[in-house]
Amino acid sequence: MANVPEFAVALCACFQIGAIAAPLNTRLKSAELRPLLQRLLPALYIGQADLYPQIAATDASIVPWNARFIVGDPVDDPWTQGLTRLLEDGAAGPVKAEPEADAPALLLATSGTTGQPKFVTHTQAMLTAIIESARHLGLDDAQTAAIALPLAHGFGLFLFLACLQFGAPVVLLERFDPDAVLDAIERHRCTWLPGVPAMFGALLERQQARAGNVRSLKVCLSSGDVCPPRLQERFPKLFGTRLRSFWGATEAAGSLTYGSESGPVSRIVKGAEIRLIDDNGAPVPRGEIGELALRGPNVTIGYWAVPGLIEDTLTEGWFHTGDLMRQGDNDDLWFVARKKDLIIRGGLNISLPRSSASWPPILRFAMPP
């Protein structure tokens, strides 16, 4: 599903009864969905009518024929049922369950430098730690958030859950459209806006063309890719507030918040366990470049392989991010590069199909348009 209310209802229902939620990218086609579904072996499917054809084109045995529920208009498929049928089945009374805090609760698919999609496993305890860290991003019940980030990805989902936890009103947009976002900000007086650099670039262009009233904005946060300095320079002139950037990962969100300066700089959250290491795993001196490694309750327990098997991702308790950084003054960390070649477009990772050893450096870390 895209960012529709039924998404939030289904997600919270899974958390309440101890089921594992696995939201899937709405851009995926049937050929890409098939291997993911084969690894998930889902017991239940909920999706939007206009997206269902991609599921219907996969193997019929993967998704149970009597457990496919559709949001919106009916589809021409005898195996599907309307979502209201699922709600009716649960009307007899509350489901009594005691979910385990350390059991898998959420699987988020991510594509890394290997090119093979991985399911990052989150527990409810891990999600709690991530959500609490959102306070360092200026989020509280006094804010009104506009969220157009896809909830199928960690960035949008974590912050959406944080809004629910803190009681911050959310203006949820089904899909990103710069005009719709600007209209929502003006209409609902939104104060808090997260996004990826490509989204903020589009918003900047449309605001320059139409000049809507966006002066209610107080906190604008960019993540998912390096935010171009020119974008950060131009942003305050049209939006009346700074565009701040910070580092995050699906496997380990919440250890860093935005830095005090412009550029690819983040600040270490108080209490976070972080170190920069060399190729041998030894800490590097302050000011030198090292790979970011971190650990803590906000770090994933591993990658979901198949039901009942989770692959460990940690090295002696530390998650190695593959991102090279250097520590500046105080608790500021400056992003330098990836250890492995990776293209990031619109906040999404795209692995390289062949060796890029001969590519010019400027092509190795592509910026969104």
C-alpha positions as CSV (number, residue, x, y, z in Angstrom):
1,M,0.0,0.0,0.0
2,A,0.9,3.6,-0.4
3,N,0.5,6.0,2.5
4,V,-3.2,5.4,3.1
5,P,-5.0,5.1,6.5
6,E,-5.4,1.4,6.1
7,F,-1.6,1.0,6.1
8,A,-1.4,2.5,9.6
9,V,-4.3,0.4,10.9
10,A,-2.8,-2.8,9.5
11,L,0.6,-2.0,11.0
12,C,-0.7,-1.2,14.4
13,A,-2.9,-4.3,14.4
14,C,0.2,-6.5,13.7
15,F,2.1,-4.9,16.6
16,Q,-0.9,-5.5,18.9
17,I,-1.3,-9.2,18.1
18,G,2.3,-10.1,17.7
19,A,2.2,-10.6,13.9
20,I,5.2,-9.6,11.8
21,A,4.5,-6.8,9.4
22,A,6.4,-6.6,6.1
23,P,5.5,-3.6,4.0
24,L,6.7,-3.8,0.4
25,N,7.8,-1.0,-2.0
26,T,4.9,0.0,-4.2
27,R,7.3,0.5,-7.2
28,L,8.2,-3.2,-7.3
29,K,7.0,-5.3,-10.2
30,S,5.9,-9.0,-10.1
31,A,9.4,-10.3,-11.0
32,E,10.9,-8.3,-8.1
33,L,8.1,-9.2,-5.7
34,R,8.3,-12.9,-6.3
35,P,11.6,-13.7,-4.6
36,L,10.7,-11.4,-1.7
37,L,7.4,-13.2,-1.2
38,Q,9.1,-16.5,-1.4
39,R,11.3,-15.5,1.5
40,L,8.5,-14.1,3.5
41,L,5.9,-16.9,3.0
42,P,3.2,-14.5,4.1
43,A,0.1,-15.7,5.9
44,L,-1.9,-12.6,5.0
45,Y,-1.9,-10.0,2.2
46,I,-3.4,-6.5,2.4
47,G,-3.0,-4.2,-0.6
48,Q,-4.5,-1.5,-2.8
49,A,-6.6,-2.5,-5.7
50,D,-4.5,-0.6,-8.3
51,L,-1.3,-2.4,-7.0
52,Y,-2.8,-5.9,-6.8
53,P,-2.0,-6.9,-10.5
54,Q,1.6,-7.2,-9.5
55,I,0.7,-9.7,-6.8
56,A,-1.7,-11.6,-9.0
57,A,1.1,-12.1,-11.5
58,T,3.3,-13.9,-9.0
59,D,3.0,-17.7,-8.2
60,A,-0.4,-18.5,-6.8
61,S,1.0,-20.7,-4.1
62,I,3.0,-17.9,-2.4
63,V,0.2,-15.9,-1.0
64,P,-2.7,-17.9,0.4
65,W,-5.7,-17.8,-1.8
66,N,-8.1,-17.2,1.1
67,A,-6.1,-14.5,2.7
68,R,-5.9,-11.7,0.1
69,F,-7.6,-8.5,1.2
70,I,-8.0,-5.5,-1.0
71,V,-8.3,-1.8,0.0
72,G,-10.5,0.2,-2.3
73,D,-12.6,-0.9,-5.3
74,P,-13.0,-4.7,-5.9
75,V,-10.7,-6.3,-8.3
76,D,-11.5,-9.0,-10.9
77,D,-10.0,-11.9,-9.0
78,P,-12.0,-14.5,-7.2
79,W,-9.3,-15.0,-4.7
80,T,-9.5,-11.5,-3.2
81,Q,-11.8,-10.1,-0.6
82,G,-12.6,-6.6,0.6
83,L,-10.8,-5.3,3.6
84,T,-14.2,-4.8,5.4
85,R,-14.5,-8.6,5.5
86,L,-11.3,-8.9,7.5
87,L,-12.6,-6.2,9.9
88,E,-15.9,-8.0,10.3
89,D,-14.1,-11.2,11.3
90,G,-12.5,-9.4,14.2
91,A,-15.7,-7.7,15.4
92,A,-16.5,-10.5,17.8
93,G,-14.1,-9.2,20.4
94,P,-10.5,-8.1,21.0
95,V,-7.7,-10.4,20.2
96,K,-5.8,-11.3,23.4
97,A,-2.1,-11.5,22.7
98,E,1.1,-10.5,24.5
99,P,3.6,-9.7,21.9
100,E,7.2,-10.3,22.8
101,A,9.4,-7.2,22.9
102,D,12.4,-9.0,21.5
103,A,10.6,-11.1,18.8
104,P,10.6,-10.0,15.1
105,A,7.9,-7.4,14.6
106,L,8.8,-5.6,11.4
107,L,10.7,-6.5,8.2
108,L,11.8,-3.7,5.9
109,A,13.3,-4.5,2.6
110,T,16.5,-2.7,1.6
111,S,18.9,-2.9,-1.3
112,G,22.5,-2.6,-0.3
113,T,25.8,-2.6,-2.3
114,T,25.5,-6.3,-3.0
115,G,22.3,-5.7,-5.0
116,Q,20.4,-8.4,-3.2
117,P,17.4,-7.1,-1.3
118,K,17.6,-7.8,2.4
119,F,14.9,-7.8,5.0
120,V,16.1,-5.8,8.0
121,T,14.5,-7.3,11.1
122,H,13.1,-5.0,13.8
123,T,11.7,-5.9,17.2
124,Q,9.2,-3.9,19.2
125,A,12.0,-3.0,21.6
126,M,14.2,-1.8,18.8
127,L,11.4,0.3,17.4
128,T,10.8,1.8,20.8
129,A,14.4,2.9,21.0
130,I,14.3,4.4,17.5
131,I,11.0,6.2,18.2
132,E,12.3,7.7,21.4
133,S,15.4,9.0,19.5
134,A,13.1,11.2,17.3
135,R,13.0,13.7,20.2
136,H,16.5,14.7,19.1
137,L,15.0,15.6,15.7
138,G,12.8,18.3,17.3
139,L,9.6,16.2,17.3
140,D,7.1,16.5,20.1
141,D,3.3,17.0,20.5
142,A,3.6,20.7,19.7
143,Q,4.6,19.9,16.1
144,T,2.3,19.2,13.1
145,A,4.1,16.9,10.7
146,A,3.7,16.6,7.0
147,I,4.8,13.1,5.9
148,A,5.1,12.3,2.2
149,L,7.9,9.8,2.6
150,P,6.8,6.2,1.7
151,L,5.8,4.3,4.9
152,A,7.3,1.1,3.3
153,H,10.7,2.6,4.0
154,G,12.4,3.1,7.4
155,F,12.8,6.8,7.2
156,G,9.1,7.5,6.7
157,L,7.8,4.7,8.9
158,F,10.0,5.4,11.9
159,L,9.0,9.0,12.0
160,F,5.3,8.3,11.4
161,L,5.4,5.9,14.4
162,A,7.2,8.6,16.5
163,C,4.4,11.0,15.7
164,L,1.8,8.5,16.9
165,Q,3.8,7.9,20.1
166,F,4.3,11.5,20.9
167,G,0.8,12.6,19.9
168,A,2.0,14.9,17.1
169,P,-0.7,15.4,14.5
170,V,0.2,14.0,11.0
171,V,-0.8,15.2,7.6
172,L,-0.2,11.9,5.7
173,L,0.1,12.3,1.9
174,E,-0.5,9.1,-0.2
175,R,2.4,9.8,-2.5
176,F,4.9,12.6,-2.9
177,D,3.8,15.4,-5.0
178,P,5.4,18.8,-4.4
179,D,2.3,20.8,-5.0
180,A,0.2,18.6,-2.7
181,V,2.9,18.9,0.0
182,L,3.0,22.7,-0.3
183,D,-0.8,22.9,-0.2
184,A,-0.8,20.7,2.9
185,I,1.7,22.9,4.7
186,E,-0.3,26.0,4.0
187,R,-3.7,24.5,4.8
188,H,-2.7,22.7,8.0
189,R,0.1,25.0,9.2
190,C,2.6,22.2,9.3
191,T,5.7,22.8,11.3
192,W,7.8,19.7,10.8
193,L,8.8,18.2,7.4
194,P,11.1,15.2,6.7
195,G,12.2,14.2,3.2
196,V,15.1,13.2,1.0
197,P,17.2,15.7,-1.0
198,A,15.3,15.0,-4.2
199,M,12.0,15.8,-2.6
200,F,13.3,19.1,-1.1
201,G,14.8,20.0,-4.5
202,A,11.4,19.6,-6.1
203,L,9.7,21.5,-3.3
204,L,12.2,24.4,-3.8
205,E,11.4,24.6,-7.5
206,R,7.7,24.6,-7.0
207,Q,7.8,27.1,-4.1
208,Q,9.9,29.4,-6.3
209,A,7.3,29.2,-9.0
210,R,4.1,29.5,-6.9
211,A,5.2,31.2,-3.6
212,G,2.7,29.6,-1.2
213,N,2.6,30.4,2.5
214,V,5.0,27.9,4.2
215,R,6.1,30.2,7.0
216,S,4.7,27.8,9.6
217,L,7.6,25.4,9.0
218,K,10.1,25.2,11.9
219,V,12.0,22.0,11.3
220,C,12.9,20.5,7.9
221,L,15.0,17.4,7.9
222,S,16.8,15.8,5.0
223,S,18.2,12.2,5.0
224,G,18.6,9.2,2.8
225,D,21.4,10.8,0.7
226,V,24.0,13.6,0.9
227,C,22.1,16.9,0.8
228,P,23.7,19.2,-1.8
229,P,25.2,22.4,-0.2
230,R,23.5,24.6,-2.8
231,L,20.1,23.2,-1.8
232,Q,20.8,24.0,1.8
233,E,21.9,27.5,0.9
234,R,18.8,28.3,-1.2
235,F,16.2,26.7,1.1
236,P,15.9,29.3,3.9
237,K,15.3,32.1,1.4
238,L,12.0,30.5,0.2
239,F,11.0,28.5,3.3
240,G,12.1,30.7,6.1
241,T,13.9,28.0,8.0
242,R,17.1,25.9,7.6
243,L,17.2,22.6,5.8
244,R,19.1,20.3,8.2
245,S,20.6,16.9,7.2
246,F,21.4,13.8,9.2
247,W,22.6,10.3,8.7
248,G,20.3,7.3,9.2
249,A,20.1,3.6,8.1
250,T,17.3,1.1,8.1
251,E,19.5,-1.2,10.2
252,A,20.4,1.4,12.8
253,A,18.3,4.6,12.9
254,G,18.4,7.0,15.8
255,S,22.1,7.2,16.7
256,L,22.6,10.5,15.0
257,T,20.7,13.8,14.7
258,Y,21.3,16.9,12.5
259,G,24.5,18.7,12.9
260,S,25.0,22.4,13.8
261,E,26.5,23.3,10.4
262,S,25.4,22.9,6.8
263,G,26.7,20.1,4.7
264,P,26.8,16.3,5.2
265,V,27.2,16.5,9.0
266,S,25.4,14.8,11.8
267,R,25.7,15.0,15.5
268,I,26.0,12.0,17.9
269,V,23.0,11.6,20.1
270,K,23.7,11.6,23.8
271,G,24.3,8.0,25.0
272,A,24.7,6.5,21.5
273,E,27.5,4.0,21.1
274,I,29.5,5.0,18.0
275,R,33.0,4.7,16.8
276,L,35.0,5.2,13.6
277,I,37.3,2.2,12.7
278,D,39.9,1.3,10.2
279,D,39.9,-1.9,8.0
280,N,41.2,-3.9,11.0
281,G,38.5,-2.8,13.3
282,A,40.6,-0.4,15.4
283,P,39.4,3.1,16.2
284,V,40.9,5.9,14.2
285,P,42.1,9.2,15.7
286,R,39.8,12.2,15.8
287,G,39.9,13.9,12.4
288,E,40.9,10.9,10.4
289,I,38.5,8.9,8.2
290,G,37.0,5.7,9.4
291,E,34.0,3.4,8.9
292,L,31.1,4.2,11.0
293,A,30.2,1.4,13.4
294,L,27.5,1.5,16.1
295,R,25.6,-0.6,18.5
296,G,22.7,-0.2,20.9
297,P,19.1,-1.1,21.4
298,N,18.2,0.7,18.1
299,V,20.4,-1.7,16.0
300,T,18.8,-4.5,14.0
301,I,19.0,-8.1,15.3
302,G,19.8,-9.3,11.8
303,Y,18.6,-10.0,8.3
304,W,15.6,-12.2,7.7
305,A,16.5,-15.1,5.5
306,V,13.5,-17.4,5.7
307,P,10.9,-17.9,8.4
308,G,12.7,-19.1,11.5
309,L,16.2,-18.0,10.3
310,I,17.7,-14.6,11.0
311,E,21.3,-13.9,9.8
312,D,23.5,-12.1,12.3
313,T,24.8,-8.8,11.0
314,L,27.0,-7.7,13.9
315,T,30.7,-8.0,14.5
316,E,31.3,-8.4,18.2
317,G,28.1,-6.6,18.8
318,W,28.8,-3.7,16.4
319,F,27.0,-3.0,13.1
320,H,29.4,-1.9,10.4
321,T,27.6,0.6,8.2
322,G,29.9,0.8,5.2
323,D,29.9,4.6,5.4
324,L,33.2,6.5,5.8
325,M,33.1,9.5,8.1
326,R,35.4,11.7,10.1
327,Q,34.8,13.3,13.5
328,G,35.1,17.0,13.7
329,D,34.7,19.3,16.7
330,N,32.6,18.0,19.6
331,D,30.1,15.3,18.5
332,D,29.9,16.2,14.8
333,L,30.4,13.5,12.2
334,W,31.1,14.4,8.6
335,F,30.1,11.9,5.8
336,V,32.9,11.3,3.3
337,A,31.9,8.4,1.1
338,R,30.8,4.8,0.9
339,K,33.3,2.0,1.3
340,K,31.7,0.3,-1.7
341,D,30.3,1.8,-4.9
342,L,26.6,2.7,-4.7
343,I,24.3,5.0,-6.6
344,I,21.6,6.7,-4.5
345,R,18.7,8.2,-6.4
346,G,15.8,9.9,-4.6
347,G,16.9,8.3,-1.3
348,L,16.8,4.8,-2.7
349,N,19.9,2.6,-3.1
350,I,20.8,1.3,-6.5
351,S,23.7,-1.3,-6.7
352,L,26.0,-1.2,-9.6
353,P,25.6,-4.0,-12.2
354,R,29.3,-4.2,-12.9
355,S,32.7,-3.1,-11.6
356,S,33.0,0.6,-11.4
357,A,36.7,0.7,-10.6
358,S,37.4,2.7,-13.8
359,W,34.5,5.2,-13.3
360,P,35.3,8.8,-12.6
361,P,34.9,9.6,-8.9
362,I,32.1,12.1,-9.6
363,L,30.0,9.2,-10.9
364,R,30.4,7.0,-7.9
365,F,28.2,9.0,-5.6
366,A,25.4,10.2,-7.8
367,M,23.2,13.0,-6.5
368,P,19.5,13.1,-7.2
369,P,18.5,15.6,-9.9
